[in-house]
Amino acid sequence: MQDIFVSIILPAAVFMGVLGVILGAVIGVFAKYFKVESDPRVDLVTELLPGANCGGCGKAGCSDFAKSVVSGENSPGKCPVSSPEQVSSIAQALGIDAGESFARRAVVCCGGDMEQMVRTPNYNGVLDCASAVLVSGGPKGCSYGCIGMGSCARKCPFGAIEIINNLAVVHRELCVGCGTCAAVCPRGVIKMVPADADVHVYCNNPEKGPDKRKVCKVSCLGCRKCERYSADMFGTNGFLASVKYDADKLPTASDVEAIGCPTGALLTVERHLQIETNDPEYSEDENK
């Protein structure tokens, strides 16, 4: 046993010890001569940011965004999650202009849940919207609407999206406007709109009215009632109406009531959530 210790174990222990000393010395040399000096301003901005790491600013995370602010590439106001107080604190700390801040929220421009849309033959695949598009388009007949597999809800860092009856619905009191959900939606159904916008066209299908009605009961017909009511607040691109979010005045609940959308595609955020939560059989023309 002593021979084994002297001939095998002891030399191996000595070798490992010497190797450790050599590697430690090499690491120390590299750390000294190749170290990258950290800019304390980047650390300061990172601490002042919300720390959501949502990517809504277009950067990999808060640290990467902080570097872009310090370098002058971005202004503090470009962070969609920061409050005005946080933006102001960063600007004051760096002695720069806060930049324009634009509060926005996500909206899923579709009202076609499983009760409103024509269903396709049973989809039996991965519960992922992008995968469903590649395979068969998912469980709904409209090729422009929300697939409802919940990819956006799983990606949302703030839990602001709920899947109700295979339809993504945004809870705007939780949404911070980071845009993560819009980036992951394979059909571009999710739009980023001004945070104070209360009325939306819950349809994304640009086809003619009769073709839409074959697949969805609450689709926009392109009848232009909203545009005739106010061309300043509404527009129509082909057969799909839209809210002019850059207008001086945004539509309200009273405007929606006055227009009387024949299918119920034009709704306030509150009414849309109420319908999806409590009244899945809803369509405006059936409830007049």
LOFI-49489 format. One record per residue (C-alpha): residue number from 1; residue in three letters; x, y, z. Coordinates in Angstrom, 2 decimals, decimal comma, always signed. Last residue first. Layout:
# residues N
NODE seq type      c1      c2      c3
NODE NUM  ALA       X       Y       Z
...
END
This chain:
# residues 288
NODE seq type      c1      c2      c3
NODE 288  LYS  -79,30  +44,32  -32,19
NODE 287  ASN  -77,51  +41,31  -30,73
NODE 286  GLU  -77,04  +39,09  -33,77
NODE 285  ASP  -75,53  +41,89  -35,91
NODE 284  GLU  -72,99  +42,68  -33,19
NODE 283  SER  -71,55  +39,22  -32,82
NODE 282  TYR  -71,24  +37,47  -29,48
NODE 281  GLU  -71,29  +33,70  -28,96
NODE 280  PRO  -68,21  +33,88  -26,68
NODE 279  ASP  -70,00  +36,16  -24,17
NODE 278  ASN  -68,30  +36,23  -20,78
NODE 277  THR  -64,52  +36,43  -21,05
NODE 276  GLU  -64,15  +37,06  -24,75
NODE 275  ILE  -66,98  +39,58  -24,75
NODE 274  GLN  -65,79  +41,43  -21,66
NODE 273  LEU  -62,25  +41,62  -23,03
NODE 272  HIS  -63,53  +43,16  -26,25
NODE 271  ARG  -65,78  +45,54  -24,33
NODE 270  GLU  -62,89  +46,81  -22,22
NODE 269  VAL  -60,55  +47,28  -25,18
NODE 268  THR  -63,18  +49,24  -27,07
NODE 267  LEU  -64,65  +47,61  -30,14
NODE 266  LEU  -64,79  +47,71  -33,92
NODE 265  ALA  -65,15  +44,14  -35,25
NODE 264  GLY  -68,73  +44,01  -33,98
NODE 263  THR  -70,15  +42,69  -37,25
NODE 262  PRO  -72,32  +45,62  -38,36
NODE 261  CYS  -70,11  +48,28  -36,69
NODE 260  GLY  -72,53  +50,68  -35,00
NODE 259  ILE  -70,79  +53,96  -35,77
NODE 258  ALA  -72,42  +55,93  -32,95
NODE 257  GLU  -71,63  +53,25  -30,36
NODE 256  VAL  -67,99  +53,06  -31,44
NODE 255  ASP  -67,75  +56,85  -31,31
NODE 254  SER  -69,18  +56,87  -27,79
NODE 253  ALA  -66,57  +54,30  -26,72
NODE 252  THR  -63,78  +56,60  -27,87
NODE 251  PRO  -61,88  +57,30  -31,08
NODE 250  LEU  -58,44  +58,97  -30,97
NODE 249  LYS  -58,03  +62,68  -31,63
NODE 248  ASP  -54,92  +64,28  -33,15
NODE 247  ALA  -54,49  +61,28  -35,42
NODE 246  ASP  -51,37  +59,08  -35,20
NODE 245  TYR  -53,38  +56,01  -34,23
NODE 244  LYS  -55,50  +56,19  -37,36
NODE 243  VAL  -57,76  +53,25  -36,54
NODE 242  SER  -58,06  +50,66  -39,28
NODE 241  ALA  -60,62  +49,26  -41,69
NODE 240  LEU  -59,89  +46,27  -43,91
NODE 239  PHE  -61,33  +45,80  -47,38
NODE 238  GLY  -58,74  +47,79  -49,34
NODE 237  ASN  -56,93  +49,80  -46,69
NODE 236  THR  -59,64  +51,70  -44,89
NODE 235  GLY  -59,10  +54,69  -42,62
NODE 234  PHE  -60,46  +55,88  -39,31
NODE 233  MET  -59,94  +58,84  -36,97
NODE 232  ASP  -59,75  +61,76  -39,40
NODE 231  ALA  -62,00  +60,07  -41,93
NODE 230  SER  -64,76  +60,20  -39,33
NODE 229  TYR  -68,20  +58,63  -39,70
NODE 228  ARG  -67,55  +57,78  -43,32
NODE 227  GLU  -64,39  +55,97  -42,22
NODE 226  CYS  -66,27  +54,03  -39,56
NODE 225  LYS  -69,01  +52,99  -41,95
NODE 224  ARG  -66,36  +51,98  -44,51
NODE 223  CYS  -68,02  +48,63  -45,33
NODE 222  GLY  -64,66  +46,84  -45,19
NODE 221  LEU  -66,41  +43,77  -43,85
NODE 220  CYS  -64,34  +43,54  -40,66
NODE 219  SER  -64,54  +40,01  -39,25
NODE 218  VAL  -66,83  +39,02  -36,39
NODE 217  LYS  -68,49  +35,89  -37,79
NODE 216  CYS  -65,28  +34,34  -39,16
NODE 215  VAL  -64,46  +31,85  -41,94
NODE 214  LYS  -67,12  +32,38  -44,60
NODE 213  ARG  -67,61  +35,93  -43,38
NODE 212  LYS  -64,10  +36,78  -44,52
NODE 211  ASP  -64,82  +35,73  -48,10
NODE 210  PRO  -68,00  +37,79  -48,18
NODE 209  GLY  -66,13  +40,87  -46,87
NODE 208  LYS  -63,25  +40,86  -49,34
NODE 207  GLU  -59,78  +39,91  -48,08
NODE 206  PRO  -57,56  +42,04  -45,84
NODE 205  ASN  -57,97  +39,88  -42,69
NODE 204  ASN  -56,47  +41,39  -39,53
NODE 203  CYS  -59,62  +41,97  -37,49
NODE 202  TYR  -60,26  +43,46  -34,06
NODE 201  VAL  -60,42  +47,06  -35,22
NODE 200  HIS  -59,35  +48,98  -32,14
NODE 199  VAL  -60,64  +51,54  -29,64
NODE 198  ASP  -58,97  +52,58  -26,37
NODE 197  ALA  -55,71  +54,11  -27,60
NODE 196  ASP  -53,99  +55,70  -24,58
NODE 195  ALA  -50,97  +53,40  -24,75
NODE 194  PRO  -50,33  +54,24  -28,39
NODE 193  VAL  -50,22  +51,09  -30,55
NODE 192  MET  -47,96  +48,06  -30,98
NODE 191  LYS  -49,72  +45,55  -33,19
NODE 190  ILE  -50,20  +41,81  -32,70
NODE 189  VAL  -51,63  +39,97  -35,70
NODE 188  GLY  -48,29  +39,90  -37,48
NODE 187  ARG  -48,88  +36,36  -38,69
NODE 186  PRO  -45,88  +34,61  -37,11
NODE 185  CYS  -46,33  +36,37  -33,73
NODE 184  VAL  -42,93  +36,33  -31,96
NODE 183  ALA  -41,99  +39,96  -32,58
NODE 182  ALA  -45,41  +41,25  -31,60
NODE 181  CYS  -45,22  +39,41  -28,28
NODE 180  THR  -41,82  +40,87  -27,41
NODE 179  GLY  -43,01  +44,41  -28,17
NODE 178  CYS  -41,90  +45,91  -24,84
NODE 177  GLY  -45,16  +47,85  -24,49
NODE 176  VAL  -45,54  +47,66  -20,72
NODE 175  CYS  -48,60  +45,38  -20,69
NODE 174  LEU  -50,04  +44,62  -17,26
NODE 173  GLU  -52,87  +47,19  -17,29
NODE 172  ARG  -53,24  +46,36  -20,98
NODE 171  HIS  -54,46  +42,84  -20,39
NODE 170  VAL  -53,85  +41,52  -23,89
NODE 169  VAL  -56,08  +38,77  -25,30
NODE 168  ALA  -54,76  +35,84  -27,33
NODE 167  LEU  -57,57  +33,71  -28,76
NODE 166  ASN  -57,87  +29,94  -28,42
NODE 165  ASN  -60,88  +30,13  -26,07
NODE 164  ILE  -59,15  +32,72  -23,91
NODE 163  ILE  -55,35  +32,80  -24,05
NODE 162  GLU  -54,11  +35,47  -21,66
NODE 161  ILE  -51,39  +38,02  -22,39
NODE 160  ALA  -49,88  +40,44  -19,84
NODE 159  GLY  -47,72  +37,92  -17,99
NODE 158  PHE  -44,89  +40,44  -17,71
NODE 157  PRO  -42,07  +38,77  -19,64
NODE 156  CYS  -44,40  +37,88  -22,54
NODE 155  LYS  -42,85  +34,90  -24,35
NODE 154  ARG  -45,31  +32,29  -23,09
NODE 153  ALA  -48,27  +34,52  -23,87
NODE 152  CYS  -46,98  +35,23  -27,38
NODE 151  SER  -46,54  +31,53  -28,16
NODE 150  GLY  -50,06  +30,85  -26,85
NODE 149  MET  -51,40  +28,47  -29,49
NODE 148  GLY  -54,20  +30,89  -30,35
NODE 147  ILE  -53,73  +31,06  -34,11
NODE 146  CYS  -54,71  +34,73  -34,18
NODE 145  GLY  -56,09  +35,69  -37,57
NODE 144  TYR  -54,76  +35,96  -41,11
NODE 143  SER  -55,25  +32,39  -42,40
NODE 142  CYS  -58,83  +32,30  -41,13
NODE 141  GLY  -60,14  +28,73  -40,83
NODE 140  LYS  -58,93  +28,03  -37,31
NODE 139  PRO  -57,17  +25,01  -35,75
NODE 138  GLY  -53,61  +25,73  -36,86
NODE 137  GLY  -52,23  +26,82  -40,22
NODE 136  SER  -51,45  +23,32  -41,44
NODE 135  VAL  -47,81  +22,47  -40,76
NODE 134  LEU  -45,75  +25,64  -41,16
NODE 133  VAL  -48,36  +27,89  -39,56
NODE 132  ALA  -48,77  +25,44  -36,66
NODE 131  SER  -45,02  +25,46  -36,01
NODE 130  ALA  -44,96  +29,26  -35,82
NODE 129  CYS  -47,94  +29,28  -33,43
NODE 128  ASP  -46,57  +26,67  -31,04
NODE 127  LEU  -48,51  +23,85  -29,45
NODE 126  VAL  -46,69  +21,18  -31,47
NODE 125  GLY  -49,02  +19,08  -33,58
NODE 124  ASN  -52,44  +17,54  -33,88
NODE 123  TYR  -54,70  +20,09  -35,52
NODE 122  ASN  -58,24  +18,75  -35,74
NODE 121  PRO  -59,84  +19,56  -39,07
NODE 120  THR  -60,33  +23,32  -39,47
NODE 119  ARG  -62,71  +25,33  -37,31
NODE 118  VAL  -64,77  +28,19  -38,65
NODE 117  MET  -64,20  +31,20  -36,46
NODE 116  GLN  -66,47  +32,85  -33,91
NODE 115  GLU  -66,75  +30,13  -31,28
NODE 114  MET  -63,05  +29,18  -31,44
NODE 113  ASP  -62,00  +32,80  -30,96
NODE 112  GLY  -61,91  +35,23  -33,84
NODE 111  GLY  -61,72  +38,74  -32,42
NODE 110  CYS  -58,38  +39,60  -33,99
NODE 109  CYS  -56,07  +42,59  -33,87
NODE 108  VAL  -54,17  +41,49  -30,77
NODE 107  VAL  -53,21  +44,77  -29,11
NODE 106  ALA  -49,87  +45,66  -27,56
NODE 105  ARG  -49,26  +48,86  -25,65
NODE 104  ARG  -47,30  +52,03  -26,26
NODE 103  ALA  -45,74  +54,89  -24,34
NODE 102  PHE  -43,49  +57,01  -26,54
NODE 101  SER  -40,56  +58,73  -24,87
NODE 100  GLU  -38,65  +61,32  -26,82
NODE  99  GLY  -35,12  +61,89  -25,63
NODE  98  ALA  -33,88  +62,24  -22,06
NODE  97  ASP  -31,26  +64,79  -23,07
NODE  96  ILE  -27,85  +64,20  -21,51
NODE  95  GLY  -26,07  +64,89  -18,23
NODE  94  LEU  -25,37  +61,24  -17,58
NODE  93  ALA  -27,03  +61,09  -14,15
NODE  92  GLN  -29,69  +63,60  -15,20
NODE  91  ALA  -30,66  +61,58  -18,25
NODE  90  ILE  -30,78  +58,36  -16,24
NODE  89  SER  -32,94  +59,93  -13,54
NODE  88  SER  -35,30  +61,45  -16,12
NODE  87  VAL  -35,84  +58,10  -17,81
NODE  86  GLN  -36,51  +56,48  -14,44
NODE  85  GLU  -39,02  +59,19  -13,48
NODE  84  PRO  -40,77  +58,92  -16,86
NODE  83  SER  -41,19  +55,18  -16,20
NODE  82  SER  -38,93  +52,74  -17,99
NODE  81  VAL  -40,53  +49,83  -19,86
NODE  80  PRO  -40,39  +51,15  -23,43
NODE  79  CYS  -36,68  +52,04  -23,18
NODE  78  LYS  -36,12  +54,56  -25,98
NODE  77  GLY  -36,49  +57,44  -23,53
NODE  76  PRO  -32,95  +56,88  -22,25
NODE  75  SER  -31,56  +58,02  -25,63
NODE  74  ASN  -29,86  +55,56  -27,96
NODE  73  GLU  -26,56  +55,43  -29,85
NODE  72  GLY  -24,95  +58,00  -27,56
NODE  71  SER  -22,24  +55,65  -26,28
NODE  70  VAL  -23,68  +55,79  -22,75
NODE  69  VAL  -27,16  +55,01  -24,05
NODE  68  SER  -25,90  +52,13  -26,22
NODE  67  LYS  -24,02  +50,64  -23,25
NODE  66  ALA  -27,15  +50,87  -21,10
NODE  65  PHE  -29,11  +49,05  -23,83
NODE  64  ASP  -26,62  +46,18  -23,71
NODE  63  SER  -26,95  +46,01  -19,93
NODE  62  CYS  -30,75  +46,18  -20,13
NODE  61  GLY  -31,00  +43,32  -22,59
NODE  60  ALA  -30,10  +42,11  -26,08
NODE  59  LYS  -31,01  +45,42  -27,66
NODE  58  GLY  -33,98  +46,41  -29,80
NODE  57  CYS  -35,52  +48,59  -27,10
NODE  56  GLY  -38,22  +46,00  -26,45
NODE  55  GLY  -35,55  +43,44  -25,62
NODE  54  CYS  -37,35  +42,34  -22,45
NODE  53  ASN  -34,37  +42,50  -20,09
NODE  52  ALA  -36,81  +43,63  -17,38
NODE  51  GLY  -34,11  +45,30  -15,29
NODE  50  PRO  -36,12  +48,49  -14,72
NODE  49  LEU  -33,15  +50,72  -15,68
NODE  48  LEU  -31,37  +52,75  -12,98
NODE  47  GLU  -28,95  +49,94  -12,13
NODE  46  THR  -28,04  +49,47  -15,79
NODE  45  VAL  -27,47  +53,22  -16,13
NODE  44  LEU  -24,98  +53,16  -13,24
NODE  43  ASP  -23,16  +50,08  -14,51
NODE  42  VAL  -22,80  +51,69  -17,93
NODE  41  ARG  -21,55  +54,89  -16,32
NODE  40  PRO  -18,89  +52,91  -14,45
NODE  39  ASP  -17,27  +52,02  -17,80
NODE  38  SER  -15,63  +48,65  -17,33
NODE  37  GLU  -11,97  +48,28  -18,32
NODE  36  VAL  -11,38  +45,19  -20,35
NODE  35  LYS   -8,68  +42,90  -18,95
NODE  34  PHE   -5,99  +41,66  -21,29
NODE  33  TYR   -2,79  +42,45  -19,41
NODE  32  LYS   -3,79  +41,75  -15,82
NODE  31  ALA   -6,36  +39,03  -16,34
NODE  30  PHE   -4,07  +37,26  -18,81
NODE  29  VAL   -1,18  +37,30  -16,35
NODE  28  GLY   -3,39  +36,07  -13,50
NODE  27  ILE   -4,81  +33,29  -15,66
NODE  26  VAL   -1,28  +32,13  -16,51
NODE  25  ALA   -0,22  +32,22  -12,84
NODE  24  GLY   -3,26  +30,22  -11,80
NODE  23  LEU   -2,59  +27,69  -14,56
NODE  22  ILE   +1,00  +27,24  -13,36
NODE  21  VAL   -0,01  +26,89   -9,69
NODE  20  GLY   -2,73  +24,39  -10,56
NODE  19  LEU   -0,31  +22,34  -12,68
NODE  18  VAL   +2,16  +22,22   -9,79
NODE  17  GLY   -0,57  +20,97   -7,45
NODE  16  MET   -1,85  +18,45   -9,96
NODE  15  PHE   +1,66  +17,09  -10,51
NODE  14  VAL   +2,33  +16,84   -6,78
NODE  13  ALA   -0,91  +14,94   -6,25
NODE  12  ALA   -0,14  +12,59   -9,16
NODE  11  PRO   +3,40  +12,01   -7,88
NODE  10  LEU   +2,01  +11,17   -4,39
NODE   9  ILE   -0,74   +8,83   -5,59
NODE   8  ILE   +1,27   +6,67   -7,98
NODE   7  SER   +4,74   +5,52   -6,81
NODE   6  VAL   +4,75   +6,64   -3,19
NODE   5  PHE   +1,13   +5,77   -2,44
NODE   4  ILE   +1,29   +2,49   -4,35
NODE   3  ASP   +4,52   +1,53   -2,50
NODE   2  GLN   +2,89   +2,32   +0,85
NODE   1  MET   +0,00   +0,00   +0,00
END
